[in-house]
Amino acid sequence: MNFDPQDVCRAIDDVAKQEILPFFRHLDADDIFNKGNRDVVTMVDLRAEKALSTALRKIAPASAVIGEEASEEDPNILNSLDDDRPFWIVDPLDGTKNFIAGRPVFAVIVAFCERGETQAGWIYDPCGEVMVHAHKGGGAWLGARPLGISDNLSPSQSTASLGPGMRKRLHAHTHARSGDRAPPPEIPERIVRYGCCGREYIDLALGKIQYAAYGGNLNVWDHAAGVLIHREAGGYSAIFPHEAPYRPQRYRHGEQLLLAPSPPSWASFRQKLMP
């Protein structure tokens, strides 16, 4: 990267202050639109993505930008994932439904990619004014403080982010094991889902969440930055069933991204979810 990562932090902060926070809990009905995939978008998403894309192109003039909302309008933009030139991946307002409902659980996510790999990532919680960021080989940071994920909690003391399907799998596995003579497996004490991947990745990097499983389409704007930050903080993640490292690319529906504090705890977590 031939730019200052702090320039990206400043760009994200500026967009949050100018295009996002002034409209939090001040949206009109006309500011909210339905997207084709039964999701919603607001004029805040659109304005923030436009402003952030402009700022990022100035930071790295030769780069492309893959924005969530622009990609919704023109799926061909995702072809930049296969280009040789560097590109940004932007989710200008992750957690749009929370934003609309007035819940302070949303984030701005930015990743910078080259040669098919995520080279840097930034996730910002505008309400909490929390910025976590990382660049490949340089560690993960909360502002100027280095982050390190610990693997010293037992599963029964941990927190996991799971969707409804994975929750059912976990509990079905637990009940099946409790019916034989083997001791029931330890499962996470607390199961959460924020409705905002960015905020979950912040808490994964801070050690507030120990495990997570994501499926569906594995959209790059949800995961490219967060996986790098988690990895640089010392965590382990892989795509199931291949156990291949995550890369910013298209994934088939049904492939799962699992995150854990370490390779052994990842294997144990995978076994509980998909025995």
N, C-alpha and C positions, 0 to 999 in steps of 0.2 A: 504494500500500500504506500503510495507516495503522497499521503495527506495526513494531517493531524487528526487523530480520532476525537480530540476534544472539539474540533469544529463540528463534528456530527452531534456531539452532546449539546452544543450550543444551538444548533439548528433545530433539534428536537424540542428543546426547552422553549425556544422562540415560538415554534408552531403551536405547542401546547398552550402557551400563554395567550397567543393571539387568535387562534382558530378553534380551540377546543374548550378550554375552561370558561370563557365568557358565556358559552351556550349551555353549560351543564346546569340542568334543572330550569332552563329557560327556553326549551324548544317549543315551537308551535306545531300544531298538527300538520301544517303544510310543509314542515321541514323534514318529514319522515316519509320514506317511499318503500315500496315492496320491490325486492329483487326477484329475478326469475327462479331462483332456487328455494323459494319459500322463506327467504331470509329478508332482513330489512336493512336499509341504509339511510343515513341522514345527510342533510346538506353539510353537516360538520365533517363526516367522513370524506366527502368529495372535496371540500375546501382544504381540509388538512392534507389530504394526499397531494393535491395540486401544489400547495405551498412547499411541502416537504420534498416533493420530486424536483421542483425548481432549485431548492437549496442544495440538494445532493448532487445534481448535475453540475452546479458551480464548484462544488468541492472536488469532484472527479469528472472533468469535462468529457472524457472519452467513454464514459459509462452509460449503460442503459438502466432504465428503472422498470421494475415489475411491481406494480401497485395492485392491491387487491381489487379496488373498485375499477381501475382501468382494465384489468384482466377480465372482470365480469362483463364489461362492455365489448371487449375484443379479446377472445381467448388466444388469438395468435401471438399476443404479447408474451405468452408463456414460452414461445419458441426461443426467447432470449436465454432460457435455461441451458440451451444447447450451444450457445454462441461461445466463441473464444474470447470475446471482449468482456471486461468486467461488468458486473451489474449489481444494482441494489435491489433488495426485496423489501417492500414497505407495506405494513399494516398500519394505517394512520390512526385507527380507533378500534383496537381489539376489545371486544366486549360491548359492541354497539347496543345490544338489548339492555344491558345493565345501565348504560349511559342514558338511554331513553327512559328507563324506569326510575332514574334518579339515584341509582346505587353507585357508590364511588369505587367501583371495581372495573376499571378499564385501563388500557395501556397503549402506548405507542411502541411499535416494534420495527426495527431496521436491521437488515443484514447486508453485508458487503461480500460479494462472491467473485472468485476468479478461478479459472481452470477447474470448474466443476466442484469446488469446495467452498464452504463458508469460511471466510478469512477474518471476519469481525462481526460482532453483534452488539446491539444496544436495545435495552428494554426500559421504558420509562413509565412510572406510575405518577401521573400529573397531580393527583389529589394528595398523595403522600410525599411528593417530591423525592422519589426514590429512583435513582438511575443505576442499573447494573449493566456492565459492559465487559467485553472480552475481545482479544484478538488471538488468532491461532498461535500457540506457543508462548503467549505472553501472560497467561493467567486470567482470572476473572476478578472483577473489581466492583465494589460498592463505593462509588466516588473514588477516593484515594486509598480505600482499605481493601487489601487482598481478601478474597473469599476462598474458603476451603471446606469441602463437604466431609462430614464425619460419618463413619460407618459403625458407631459405637452403640446404637440403639437396637434393641431386639425388635423383631417385627411387631410384637404386641405393644410396644411403646411408640410405634411409628404412625405416620399419617400418609395416606395414599390418595391420589386423585384418580378416580375411576368413573367411567360412565355407567349407565344402568345395566348394559349387557355384561360388562366385566364384573360388576358387583354380584350379579346373579351367578356367574361362573365361580367366583371366589367363595360365596356362601354354599353353593352346591358341592364344591370340592371339600369344604370344611365338614359339612353334614355327612358326606359319604365316608370320610375318614373317621369321623366320630362314631360310626356304626360298627367299626371293627375294633380289634384289640389294641391297635396302635394309638398312641396319644394323638389328640387332634392337633393339626398343624397350627402354628402361630400365625395369625393374620393381623394386618394393621388395625390398631385400636380405633382410628378415626378415618372415615372415608369422606372425601370432599369433592366438589366440582364447582369451580367459581363462575363458569360461563365466560372465562377470559383466560386463554392460554398464557398470555403475557404475564399476568399477575401470578399464575401458577409457577411459571418458570422463575420469576423473581423469588418466590418462596422455596422452590427447589434449590436455587443457588444459595439462599440464606439458611438452609437446613430446617425450614419450617414444614416442608413436605419432603418425605424421603423417597416415595415411589410414585410413579405415574404411568398410565397406559393410555395411548391415543390411537384411534383408528379412523374409520371413515376415509376421507380423501387425503389426509395428511397434507393439507395445503402448505406450501412453502412459506407463506407469510406468517403462518402460525408457529412454525417450528425451526426454521433455519437459524435464527439468532439464538433462541433459547437452548437448543441442543448444544451449540458451541459454548455458550456461557456455562451450562451445566458441566460439560466435559472439562473445560478449562478450570473449573472450580474443584475438579477431582472426581466427579461423578462418572457413571458408566451408562451408556445407552446403546441400543441396537434395534434393528428391524427384525421382527419375528414374522415368518418362521425361518428366515435365512441366517439370523444373527449377524447381519452385515451392518457396518457403520452407517448412520444416517448421512445422506447427501442431499443437497437442494435439487431435487428432481421430481418428476411425476411418479407417484406410487399407485399400484393397483388397489382397488377397493378391497378391503379385507386384510391387507397387510397392517401390522400393528407396530407402533413405536413404544418400546418399554424403557423406562428410566429407573435407575436405582443408584445407591451410593457406591457400589463396587461390582466387579464381575461376579463374585460368589453370591452376593445378595441379589443381583439381577437374575442369576440362574434359579435361585430359590423362589423369587417372585414369579418368574415365568412358569415354574412348575406348579405353583399354586393356582395360577390363572388358566393354564393350558396343560393339564397333566397328560 
